[in-house]
Amino acid sequence: MKENREKKNLVQEKAELALYRAVMTLDSTEDCRRFFSDLCTPSELEALIDRWAVVPHLVGGLPYRQIHKKTGVSVTTIGRVARTLTDGNGGYKTALQRSCSQQ
């Protein structure tokens, strides 16, 4: 049983890396839009967009209720994103910095 689990984990890890490599090949916003629209269900994509929409507001120090009013994103989701900003791997902050520098 353990061997099957290890094999599955290795397959998952390879698939994860392949996904990241695929994302890195996308050259434009339109390429990204098409890829994520194909990859995600509409509700999955909406959840990703909601999470990303609140990041700049949280980094800017806006209170949760004001972020909710501006974005319509639930306070629960805002709290989860805030926790990830604090305790996560730094991905939101890196992406935000890089996307702001490209504008």
VOSEVEX-153973 format. One record per residue: y, x, z of N, C-alpha, C, CB in turn. Coordinates in Angstrom, 1 decimal. Glycine has a CB too. Example, Ala and Ser with C-alpha at 12.3 -4.5 7.8 and 13.67 -1.06 7.14 Angstrom:
BEGIN
@n_py: -5.7, n_px: 13.2, n_pz: 7.8, ca_py: -4.5, ca_px: 12.3, ca_pz: 7.8, c_py: -3.3, c_px: 13.2, c_pz: 7.8, cb_py: -4.5, cb_px: 11.3, cb_pz: 9.0
@n_py: -2.2, n_px: 12.8, n_pz: 7.1, ca_py: -1.1, ca_px: 13.7, ca_pz: 7.1, c_py: 0.0, c_px: 12.9, c_pz: 7.9, cb_py: -0.6, cb_px: 14.1, cb_pz: 5.7
This chain:
BEGIN
@n_py: -1.2, n_px: 0.8, n_pz: 0.0, ca_py: 0.0, ca_px: 0.0, ca_pz: 0.0, c_py: 1.3, c_px: 0.9, c_pz: 0.0, cb_py: 0.0, cb_px: -0.9, cb_pz: 1.2
@n_py: 1.3, n_px: 1.9, n_pz: 0.8, ca_py: 2.4, ca_px: 2.8, ca_pz: 0.9, c_py: 2.7, c_px: 3.4, c_pz: -0.4, cb_py: 2.2, cb_px: 3.8, cb_pz: 2.0
@n_py: 1.7, n_px: 3.8, n_pz: -1.2, ca_py: 1.9, ca_px: 4.4, ca_pz: -2.5, c_py: 2.6, c_px: 3.5, c_pz: -3.4, cb_py: 0.5, cb_px: 4.9, cb_pz: -3.1
@n_py: 2.2, n_px: 2.2, n_pz: -3.4, ca_py: 2.9, ca_px: 1.2, ca_pz: -4.3, c_py: 4.4, c_px: 1.1, c_pz: -3.9, cb_py: 2.2, cb_px: -0.1, cb_pz: -4.2
@n_py: 4.7, n_px: 1.1, n_pz: -2.6, ca_py: 6.0, ca_px: 1.0, ca_pz: -2.2, c_py: 6.8, c_px: 2.2, c_pz: -2.6, cb_py: 6.1, cb_px: 0.8, cb_pz: -0.7
@n_py: 6.3, n_px: 3.4, n_pz: -2.5, ca_py: 7.0, ca_px: 4.6, ca_pz: -2.9, c_py: 7.2, c_px: 4.6, c_pz: -4.4, cb_py: 6.1, cb_px: 5.8, cb_pz: -2.5
@n_py: 6.2, n_px: 4.1, n_pz: -5.2, ca_py: 6.3, ca_px: 4.1, ca_pz: -6.6, c_py: 7.4, c_px: 3.1, c_pz: -7.0, cb_py: 5.0, cb_px: 3.6, cb_pz: -7.3
@n_py: 7.5, n_px: 1.9, n_pz: -6.3, ca_py: 8.5, ca_px: 0.9, ca_pz: -6.6, c_py: 9.9, c_px: 1.5, c_pz: -6.3, cb_py: 8.2, cb_px: -0.4, cb_pz: -5.8
@n_py: 10.0, n_px: 2.2, n_pz: -5.2, ca_py: 11.3, ca_px: 2.8, ca_pz: -4.8, c_py: 11.7, c_px: 3.8, c_pz: -5.8, cb_py: 11.2, cb_px: 3.5, cb_pz: -3.4
@n_py: 10.8, n_px: 4.6, n_pz: -6.4, ca_py: 11.2, ca_px: 5.6, ca_pz: -7.4, c_py: 11.6, c_px: 4.9, c_pz: -8.7, cb_py: 10.0, cb_px: 6.5, cb_pz: -7.7
@n_py: 10.9, n_px: 3.8, n_pz: -9.0, ca_py: 11.3, ca_px: 3.0, ca_pz: -10.2, c_py: 12.7, c_px: 2.4, c_pz: -10.0, cb_py: 10.3, cb_px: 1.9, cb_pz: -10.5
@n_py: 12.9, n_px: 1.9, n_pz: -8.8, ca_py: 14.3, ca_px: 1.3, ca_pz: -8.5, c_py: 15.4, c_px: 2.3, c_pz: -8.6, cb_py: 14.2, cb_px: 0.6, cb_pz: -7.1
@n_py: 15.1, n_px: 3.5, n_pz: -8.0, ca_py: 16.1, ca_px: 4.6, ca_pz: -8.0, c_py: 16.4, c_px: 5.0, c_pz: -9.4, cb_py: 15.6, cb_px: 5.8, cb_pz: -7.2
@n_py: 15.4, n_px: 5.1, n_pz: -10.3, ca_py: 15.7, ca_px: 5.5, ca_pz: -11.7, c_py: 16.5, c_px: 4.4, c_pz: -12.4, cb_py: 14.3, cb_px: 5.7, cb_pz: -12.4
@n_py: 16.1, n_px: 3.2, n_pz: -12.1, ca_py: 16.9, ca_px: 2.0, ca_pz: -12.7, c_py: 18.3, c_px: 2.0, c_pz: -12.3, cb_py: 16.2, cb_px: 0.7, cb_pz: -12.4
@n_py: 18.5, n_px: 2.3, n_pz: -11.0, ca_py: 19.9, ca_px: 2.3, ca_pz: -10.4, c_py: 20.7, c_px: 3.4, c_pz: -11.1, cb_py: 19.8, cb_px: 2.6, cb_pz: -8.9
@n_py: 20.1, n_px: 4.6, n_pz: -11.2, ca_py: 20.9, ca_px: 5.7, ca_pz: -11.9, c_py: 21.1, c_px: 5.4, c_pz: -13.3, cb_py: 20.1, cb_px: 7.0, cb_pz: -11.8
@n_py: 20.2, n_px: 4.7, n_pz: -14.0, ca_py: 20.4, ca_px: 4.3, ca_pz: -15.4, c_py: 21.5, c_px: 3.3, c_pz: -15.5, cb_py: 19.1, cb_px: 3.8, cb_pz: -16.0
@n_py: 21.6, n_px: 2.4, n_pz: -14.6, ca_py: 22.7, ca_px: 1.5, ca_pz: -14.6, c_py: 24.1, c_px: 2.2, c_pz: -14.5, cb_py: 22.5, cb_px: 0.4, cb_pz: -13.5
@n_py: 24.2, n_px: 3.1, n_pz: -13.5, ca_py: 25.4, ca_px: 3.8, ca_pz: -13.3, c_py: 25.8, c_px: 4.6, c_pz: -14.5, cb_py: 25.3, cb_px: 4.7, cb_pz: -12.1
@n_py: 24.8, n_px: 5.2, n_pz: -15.2, ca_py: 25.1, ca_px: 6.0, ca_pz: -16.4, c_py: 25.6, c_px: 5.1, c_pz: -17.5, cb_py: 23.8, cb_px: 6.8, cb_pz: -16.9
@n_py: 25.0, n_px: 3.9, n_pz: -17.6, ca_py: 25.4, ca_px: 2.9, ca_pz: -18.6, c_py: 26.9, c_px: 2.5, c_pz: -18.4, cb_py: 24.5, cb_px: 1.7, cb_pz: -18.6
@n_py: 27.2, n_px: 2.3, n_pz: -17.1, ca_py: 28.6, ca_px: 1.9, ca_pz: -16.8, c_py: 29.6, c_px: 3.0, c_pz: -17.2, cb_py: 28.8, cb_px: 1.6, cb_pz: -15.3
@n_py: 29.1, n_px: 4.3, n_pz: -17.0, ca_py: 30.0, ca_px: 5.4, ca_pz: -17.3, c_py: 30.2, c_px: 5.6, c_pz: -18.8, cb_py: 29.4, cb_px: 6.6, cb_pz: -16.7
@n_py: 29.4, n_px: 5.0, n_pz: -19.6, ca_py: 29.6, ca_px: 5.1, ca_pz: -21.1, c_py: 30.6, c_px: 4.2, c_pz: -21.6, cb_py: 28.3, cb_px: 4.9, cb_pz: -21.8
@n_py: 31.0, n_px: 3.2, n_pz: -20.8, ca_py: 31.9, ca_px: 2.1, ca_pz: -21.3, c_py: 33.3, c_px: 2.7, c_pz: -21.5, cb_py: 31.9, cb_px: 0.9, cb_pz: -20.4
@n_py: 34.0, n_px: 2.5, n_pz: -22.6, ca_py: 35.2, ca_px: 3.2, ca_pz: -22.9, c_py: 36.5, c_px: 2.3, c_pz: -22.7, cb_py: 35.2, cb_px: 3.6, cb_pz: -24.3
@n_py: 36.3, n_px: 1.0, n_pz: -22.6, ca_py: 37.5, ca_px: 0.1, ca_pz: -22.6, c_py: 37.2, c_px: -1.0, c_pz: -21.6, cb_py: 37.8, cb_px: -0.4, cb_pz: -24.0
@n_py: 38.3, n_px: -1.7, n_pz: -21.3, ca_py: 38.2, ca_px: -2.9, ca_pz: -20.5, c_py: 37.4, c_px: -3.9, c_pz: -21.1, cb_py: 39.6, cb_px: -3.4, cb_pz: -20.1
@n_py: 37.5, n_px: -4.1, n_pz: -22.4, ca_py: 36.8, ca_px: -5.1, ca_pz: -23.2, c_py: 35.3, c_px: -4.7, c_pz: -23.2, cb_py: 37.3, cb_px: -5.1, cb_pz: -24.6
@n_py: 34.9, n_px: -3.4, n_pz: -23.3, ca_py: 33.5, ca_px: -3.0, ca_pz: -23.2, c_py: 33.0, c_px: -3.4, c_pz: -21.8, cb_py: 33.4, cb_px: -1.5, cb_pz: -23.4
@n_py: 33.7, n_px: -3.2, n_pz: -20.8, ca_py: 33.3, ca_px: -3.5, ca_pz: -19.4, c_py: 33.2, c_px: -5.0, c_pz: -19.3, cb_py: 34.3, cb_px: -3.0, cb_pz: -18.4
@n_py: 34.1, n_px: -5.8, n_pz: -19.8, ca_py: 34.0, ca_px: -7.2, ca_pz: -19.7, c_py: 32.7, c_px: -7.8, c_pz: -20.3, cb_py: 35.2, cb_px: -7.9, cb_pz: -20.4
@n_py: 32.4, n_px: -7.3, n_pz: -21.5, ca_py: 31.2, ca_px: -7.7, ca_pz: -22.2, c_py: 30.0, c_px: -7.3, c_pz: -21.5, cb_py: 31.2, cb_px: -7.2, cb_pz: -23.7
@n_py: 29.9, n_px: -6.1, n_pz: -21.0, ca_py: 28.8, ca_px: -5.6, ca_pz: -20.3, c_py: 28.5, c_px: -6.4, c_pz: -19.0, cb_py: 28.9, cb_px: -4.1, cb_pz: -19.9
@n_py: 29.5, n_px: -6.5, n_pz: -18.2, ca_py: 29.4, ca_px: -7.2, ca_pz: -16.9, c_py: 29.1, c_px: -8.7, c_pz: -17.1, cb_py: 30.6, cb_px: -7.1, cb_pz: -16.0
@n_py: 29.6, n_px: -9.3, n_pz: -18.2, ca_py: 29.3, ca_px: -10.7, ca_pz: -18.5, c_py: 27.9, c_px: -10.9, c_pz: -18.9, cb_py: 30.2, cb_px: -11.2, cb_pz: -19.6
@n_py: 27.3, n_px: -9.9, n_pz: -19.6, ca_py: 25.9, ca_px: -9.9, ca_pz: -19.9, c_py: 25.0, c_px: -9.6, c_pz: -18.7, cb_py: 25.6, cb_px: -8.9, cb_pz: -21.0
@n_py: 25.4, n_px: -8.7, n_pz: -17.9, ca_py: 24.6, ca_px: -8.2, ca_pz: -16.8, c_py: 24.6, c_px: -9.2, c_pz: -15.6, cb_py: 25.2, cb_px: -6.9, cb_pz: -16.2
@n_py: 25.7, n_px: -9.9, n_pz: -15.3, ca_py: 25.8, ca_px: -10.7, ca_pz: -14.2, c_py: 25.8, c_px: -12.2, c_pz: -14.5, cb_py: 27.0, cb_px: -10.4, cb_pz: -13.4
@n_py: 25.3, n_px: -13.0, n_pz: -13.6, ca_py: 25.5, ca_px: -14.5, ca_pz: -13.8, c_py: 27.0, c_px: -14.8, c_pz: -13.6, cb_py: 24.6, cb_px: -15.3, cb_pz: -12.8
@n_py: 27.5, n_px: -15.9, n_pz: -14.0, ca_py: 28.9, ca_px: -16.2, ca_pz: -13.7, c_py: 29.2, c_px: -16.2, c_pz: -12.2, cb_py: 29.2, cb_px: -17.6, cb_pz: -14.3
@n_py: 28.4, n_px: -16.6, n_pz: -11.4, ca_py: 28.7, ca_px: -16.6, ca_pz: -9.9, c_py: 28.7, c_px: -15.2, c_pz: -9.4, cb_py: 27.7, cb_px: -17.5, cb_pz: -9.1
@n_py: 27.8, n_px: -14.3, n_pz: -9.9, ca_py: 27.7, ca_px: -12.9, ca_pz: -9.4, c_py: 29.0, c_px: -12.2, c_pz: -9.9, cb_py: 26.5, cb_px: -12.2, cb_pz: -10.0
@n_py: 29.4, n_px: -12.5, n_pz: -11.1, ca_py: 30.6, ca_px: -11.9, ca_pz: -11.6, c_py: 31.9, c_px: -12.4, c_pz: -10.8, cb_py: 30.8, cb_px: -12.2, cb_pz: -13.1
@n_py: 31.9, n_px: -13.6, n_pz: -10.5, ca_py: 33.0, ca_px: -14.2, ca_pz: -9.7, c_py: 33.0, c_px: -13.5, c_pz: -8.4, cb_py: 32.8, cb_px: -15.7, cb_pz: -9.6
@n_py: 31.9, n_px: -13.3, n_pz: -7.8, ca_py: 31.9, ca_px: -12.7, ca_pz: -6.4, c_py: 32.4, c_px: -11.2, c_pz: -6.5, cb_py: 30.4, cb_px: -12.7, cb_pz: -5.9
@n_py: 32.0, n_px: -10.5, n_pz: -7.6, ca_py: 32.5, ca_px: -9.1, ca_pz: -7.7, c_py: 34.0, c_px: -9.1, c_pz: -7.9, cb_py: 31.8, cb_px: -8.5, cb_pz: -8.9
@n_py: 34.5, n_px: -10.1, n_pz: -8.8, ca_py: 36.0, ca_px: -10.2, ca_pz: -9.0, c_py: 36.7, c_px: -10.5, c_pz: -7.8, cb_py: 36.2, cb_px: -11.2, cb_pz: -10.1
@n_py: 36.2, n_px: -11.5, n_pz: -7.0, ca_py: 36.8, ca_px: -11.9, ca_pz: -5.7, c_py: 36.9, c_px: -10.7, c_pz: -4.8, cb_py: 36.0, cb_px: -13.0, cb_pz: -5.1
@n_py: 35.9, n_px: -9.9, n_pz: -4.6, ca_py: 35.9, ca_px: -8.8, ca_pz: -3.7, c_py: 36.9, c_px: -7.8, c_pz: -4.2, cb_py: 34.5, cb_px: -8.1, cb_pz: -3.7
@n_py: 36.9, n_px: -7.5, n_pz: -5.5, ca_py: 37.9, ca_px: -6.5, ca_pz: -6.0, c_py: 39.3, c_px: -7.0, c_pz: -5.9, cb_py: 37.6, cb_px: -6.2, cb_pz: -7.4
@n_py: 39.5, n_px: -8.3, n_pz: -6.0, ca_py: 40.9, ca_px: -8.8, ca_pz: -6.0, c_py: 41.5, c_px: -8.6, c_pz: -4.6, cb_py: 40.8, cb_px: -10.3, cb_pz: -6.3
@n_py: 40.8, n_px: -8.6, n_pz: -3.5, ca_py: 41.4, ca_px: -8.5, ca_pz: -2.2, c_py: 41.6, c_px: -7.0, c_pz: -1.8, cb_py: 40.5, cb_px: -9.2, cb_pz: -1.2
@n_py: 40.9, n_px: -6.1, n_pz: -2.4, ca_py: 41.0, ca_px: -4.7, ca_pz: -2.0, c_py: 42.5, c_px: -4.2, c_pz: -1.9, cb_py: 40.3, cb_px: -3.8, cb_pz: -3.0
@n_py: 43.3, n_px: -4.4, n_pz: -3.0, ca_py: 44.7, ca_px: -3.8, ca_pz: -2.9, c_py: 45.5, c_px: -4.5, c_pz: -1.8, cb_py: 45.4, cb_px: -4.1, cb_pz: -4.2
@n_py: 45.2, n_px: -5.7, n_pz: -1.5, ca_py: 45.9, ca_px: -6.4, ca_pz: -0.4, c_py: 45.5, c_px: -5.9, c_pz: 0.9, cb_py: 45.7, cb_px: -8.0, cb_pz: -0.5
@n_py: 44.2, n_px: -5.6, n_pz: 1.1, ca_py: 43.8, ca_px: -5.1, ca_pz: 2.4, c_py: 44.3, c_px: -3.7, c_pz: 2.6, cb_py: 42.2, cb_px: -5.1, cb_pz: 2.4
@n_py: 44.3, n_px: -2.9, n_pz: 1.5, ca_py: 44.8, ca_px: -1.5, ca_pz: 1.6, c_py: 46.3, c_px: -1.5, c_pz: 1.9, cb_py: 44.6, cb_px: -0.7, cb_pz: 0.3
@n_py: 47.0, n_px: -2.6, n_pz: 1.4, ca_py: 48.4, ca_px: -2.7, ca_pz: 1.6, c_py: 48.8, c_px: -3.3, c_pz: 3.0, cb_py: 49.0, cb_px: -3.6, cb_pz: 0.6
@n_py: 47.7, n_px: -3.7, n_pz: 3.8, ca_py: 47.9, ca_px: -4.2, ca_pz: 5.1, c_py: 48.3, c_px: -5.6, c_pz: 5.3, cb_py: 49.0, cb_px: -3.4, cb_pz: 5.7
@n_py: 48.1, n_px: -6.4, n_pz: 4.2, ca_py: 48.3, ca_px: -7.9, ca_pz: 4.3, c_py: 47.3, c_px: -8.6, c_pz: 5.2, cb_py: 48.3, cb_px: -8.5, cb_pz: 2.8
@n_py: 47.8, n_px: -9.5, n_pz: 6.0, ca_py: 46.8, ca_px: -10.2, ca_pz: 6.9, c_py: 45.9, c_px: -11.1, c_pz: 6.0, cb_py: 47.6, cb_px: -11.1, cb_pz: 7.8
@n_py: 44.7, n_px: -11.3, n_pz: 6.6, ca_py: 43.6, ca_px: -12.0, ca_pz: 5.9, c_py: 44.1, c_px: -13.4, c_pz: 5.4, cb_py: 42.4, cb_px: -12.2, cb_pz: 6.8
@n_py: 44.8, n_px: -14.1, n_pz: 6.2, ca_py: 45.2, ca_px: -15.5, ca_pz: 5.8, c_py: 46.2, c_px: -15.4, c_pz: 4.6, cb_py: 45.9, cb_px: -16.2, cb_pz: 7.0
@n_py: 47.0, n_px: -14.4, n_pz: 4.6, ca_py: 48.0, ca_px: -14.3, ca_pz: 3.4, c_py: 47.2, c_px: -13.9, c_pz: 2.2, cb_py: 49.1, cb_px: -13.3, cb_pz: 3.7
@n_py: 46.2, n_px: -13.0, n_pz: 2.3, ca_py: 45.3, ca_px: -12.7, ca_pz: 1.2, c_py: 44.6, c_px: -13.9, c_pz: 0.7, cb_py: 44.3, cb_px: -11.6, cb_pz: 1.6
@n_py: 44.1, n_px: -14.7, n_pz: 1.6, ca_py: 43.4, ca_px: -16.0, ca_pz: 1.2, c_py: 44.4, c_px: -16.9, c_pz: 0.4, cb_py: 42.9, cb_px: -16.7, cb_pz: 2.4
@n_py: 45.6, n_px: -17.0, n_pz: 0.9, ca_py: 46.6, ca_px: -17.9, ca_pz: 0.2, c_py: 46.9, c_px: -17.3, c_pz: -1.2, cb_py: 47.9, cb_px: -17.9, cb_pz: 1.0
@n_py: 47.0, n_px: -16.0, n_pz: -1.3, ca_py: 47.3, ca_px: -15.4, ca_pz: -2.6, c_py: 46.2, c_px: -15.5, c_pz: -3.6, cb_py: 47.8, cb_px: -14.0, cb_pz: -2.4
@n_py: 44.9, n_px: -15.3, n_pz: -3.1, ca_py: 43.8, ca_px: -15.1, ca_pz: -4.0, c_py: 42.8, c_px: -16.3, c_pz: -4.0, cb_py: 43.1, cb_px: -13.9, cb_pz: -3.6
@n_py: 42.8, n_px: -17.1, n_pz: -3.0, ca_py: 41.8, ca_px: -18.1, ca_pz: -2.9, c_py: 40.5, c_px: -17.7, c_pz: -2.4, cb_py: 41.7, cb_px: -18.8, cb_pz: -4.2
@n_py: 40.4, n_px: -16.4, n_pz: -2.1, ca_py: 39.1, ca_px: -15.8, ca_pz: -1.7, c_py: 38.9, c_px: -16.2, c_pz: -0.2, cb_py: 39.1, cb_px: -14.2, cb_pz: -1.9
@n_py: 37.7, n_px: -16.5, n_pz: 0.2, ca_py: 37.4, ca_px: -16.9, ca_pz: 1.6, c_py: 37.7, c_px: -15.8, c_pz: 2.6, cb_py: 36.0, cb_px: -17.4, cb_pz: 1.7
@n_py: 38.1, n_px: -16.2, n_pz: 3.8, ca_py: 38.4, ca_px: -15.3, ca_pz: 4.8, c_py: 37.2, c_px: -14.5, c_pz: 5.2, cb_py: 39.0, cb_px: -16.0, cb_pz: 6.1
@n_py: 36.0, n_px: -15.1, n_pz: 5.1, ca_py: 34.8, ca_px: -14.4, ca_pz: 5.4, c_py: 34.5, c_px: -13.3, c_pz: 4.4, cb_py: 33.6, cb_px: -15.4, cb_pz: 5.3
@n_py: 34.8, n_px: -13.5, n_pz: 3.1, ca_py: 34.6, ca_px: -12.5, ca_pz: 2.1, c_py: 35.6, c_px: -11.4, c_pz: 2.3, cb_py: 34.8, cb_px: -13.0, cb_pz: 0.7
@n_py: 36.9, n_px: -11.8, n_pz: 2.6, ca_py: 37.9, ca_px: -10.8, ca_pz: 2.9, c_py: 37.5, c_px: -9.9, c_pz: 4.1, cb_py: 39.3, cb_px: -11.5, cb_pz: 3.2
@n_py: 36.9, n_px: -10.5, n_pz: 5.1, ca_py: 36.5, ca_px: -9.7, ca_pz: 6.3, c_py: 35.3, c_px: -8.7, c_pz: 5.9, cb_py: 36.0, cb_px: -10.6, cb_pz: 7.3
@n_py: 34.4, n_px: -9.2, n_pz: 5.0, ca_py: 33.3, ca_px: -8.3, ca_pz: 4.6, c_py: 33.9, c_px: -7.1, c_pz: 3.8, cb_py: 32.3, cb_px: -9.1, cb_pz: 3.7
@n_py: 34.8, n_px: -7.4, n_pz: 2.9, ca_py: 35.4, ca_px: -6.3, ca_pz: 2.1, c_py: 36.2, c_px: -5.3, c_pz: 3.1, cb_py: 36.4, cb_px: -6.9, cb_pz: 1.0
@n_py: 36.9, n_px: -5.9, n_pz: 4.0, ca_py: 37.6, ca_px: -5.0, ca_pz: 5.0, c_py: 36.7, c_px: -4.1, c_pz: 5.7, cb_py: 38.4, cb_px: -5.9, cb_pz: 6.0
@n_py: 35.5, n_px: -4.7, n_pz: 6.2, ca_py: 34.5, ca_px: -3.8, ca_pz: 6.8, c_py: 34.0, c_px: -2.7, c_pz: 5.9, cb_py: 33.4, cb_px: -4.7, cb_pz: 7.3
@n_py: 33.8, n_px: -3.1, n_pz: 4.7, ca_py: 33.3, ca_px: -2.0, ca_pz: 3.7, c_py: 34.4, c_px: -1.0, c_pz: 3.5, cb_py: 32.9, cb_px: -2.7, cb_pz: 2.4
@n_py: 35.6, n_px: -1.4, n_pz: 3.5, ca_py: 36.7, ca_px: -0.4, ca_pz: 3.3, c_py: 36.7, c_px: 0.6, c_pz: 4.5, cb_py: 38.0, cb_px: -1.1, cb_pz: 3.2
@n_py: 36.4, n_px: 0.1, n_pz: 5.7, ca_py: 36.4, ca_px: 0.9, ca_pz: 6.9, c_py: 35.1, c_px: 1.7, c_pz: 7.0, cb_py: 36.6, cb_px: 0.0, cb_pz: 8.1
@n_py: 34.0, n_px: 1.0, n_pz: 6.8, ca_py: 32.7, ca_px: 1.6, ca_pz: 7.1, c_py: 31.8, c_px: 2.0, c_pz: 5.9, cb_py: 31.9, cb_px: 0.7, cb_pz: 8.0
@n_py: 32.3, n_px: 1.7, n_pz: 4.7, ca_py: 31.5, ca_px: 2.0, ca_pz: 3.5, c_py: 31.5, c_px: 3.4, c_pz: 3.1, cb_py: 32.0, cb_px: 1.1, cb_pz: 2.4
@n_py: 31.3, n_px: 3.6, n_pz: 1.8, ca_py: 31.1, ca_px: 4.9, ca_pz: 1.2, c_py: 32.4, c_px: 5.4, c_pz: 0.5, cb_py: 30.0, cb_px: 4.9, cb_pz: 0.2
@n_py: 33.5, n_px: 4.7, n_pz: 0.6, ca_py: 34.7, ca_px: 5.1, ca_pz: -0.1, c_py: 34.9, c_px: 4.7, c_pz: -1.5, cb_py: 34.8, cb_px: 6.6, cb_pz: 0.0
@n_py: 33.9, n_px: 3.9, n_pz: -2.0, ca_py: 34.0, ca_px: 3.6, ca_pz: -3.4, c_py: 35.2, c_px: 2.7, c_pz: -3.8, cb_py: 32.7, cb_px: 2.9, cb_pz: -3.8
@n_py: 35.5, n_px: 1.7, n_pz: -3.0, ca_py: 36.7, ca_px: 0.9, ca_pz: -3.2, c_py: 37.9, c_px: 1.7, c_pz: -3.3, cb_py: 36.8, cb_px: -0.2, cb_pz: -2.2
@n_py: 38.1, n_px: 2.6, n_pz: -2.4, ca_py: 39.3, ca_px: 3.4, ca_pz: -2.3, c_py: 39.4, c_px: 4.4, c_pz: -3.5, cb_py: 39.4, cb_px: 4.2, cb_pz: -1.0
@n_py: 38.3, n_px: 5.0, n_pz: -3.9, ca_py: 38.3, ca_px: 5.9, ca_pz: -5.0, c_py: 38.7, c_px: 5.1, c_pz: -6.3, cb_py: 36.9, cb_px: 6.5, cb_pz: -5.2
@n_py: 38.0, n_px: 4.0, n_pz: -6.5, ca_py: 38.3, ca_px: 3.2, ca_pz: -7.7, c_py: 39.7, c_px: 2.7, c_pz: -7.7, cb_py: 37.3, cb_px: 2.0, cb_pz: -7.8
@n_py: 40.2, n_px: 2.2, n_pz: -6.6, ca_py: 41.6, ca_px: 1.8, ca_pz: -6.5, c_py: 42.6, c_px: 2.9, c_pz: -6.8, cb_py: 41.9, cb_px: 1.2, cb_pz: -5.1
@n_py: 42.4, n_px: 4.0, n_pz: -6.3, ca_py: 43.3, ca_px: 5.2, ca_pz: -6.6, c_py: 43.3, c_px: 5.5, c_pz: -8.0, cb_py: 42.9, cb_px: 6.4, cb_pz: -5.7
@n_py: 42.1, n_px: 5.6, n_pz: -8.6, ca_py: 42.0, ca_px: 5.9, ca_pz: -10.0, c_py: 42.5, c_px: 4.9, c_pz: -10.9, cb_py: 40.5, cb_px: 6.2, cb_pz: -10.3
@n_py: 42.3, n_px: 3.6, n_pz: -10.6, ca_py: 42.8, ca_px: 2.5, ca_pz: -11.5, c_py: 44.3, c_px: 2.4, c_pz: -11.4, cb_py: 42.1, cb_px: 1.2, cb_pz: -11.1
@n_py: 44.8, n_px: 2.7, n_pz: -10.2, ca_py: 46.3, ca_px: 2.7, ca_pz: -10.1, c_py: 47.0, c_px: 3.8, c_pz: -10.8, cb_py: 46.7, cb_px: 2.7, cb_pz: -8.6
@n_py: 46.3, n_px: 5.0, n_pz: -10.9, ca_py: 46.9, ca_px: 6.2, ca_pz: -11.6, c_py: 46.8, c_px: 6.0, c_pz: -13.1, cb_py: 46.1, cb_px: 7.4, cb_pz: -11.1
@n_py: 46.0, n_px: 5.1, n_pz: -13.6, ca_py: 45.8, ca_px: 4.9, ca_pz: -15.0, c_py: 46.8, c_px: 3.8, c_pz: -15.5, cb_py: 44.4, cb_px: 4.5, cb_pz: -15.3
@n_py: 47.5, n_px: 3.1, n_pz: -14.7, ca_py: 48.4, ca_px: 2.1, ca_pz: -15.1, c_py: 49.7, c_px: 2.6, c_pz: -15.5, cb_py: 48.6, cb_px: 1.0, cb_pz: -14.0
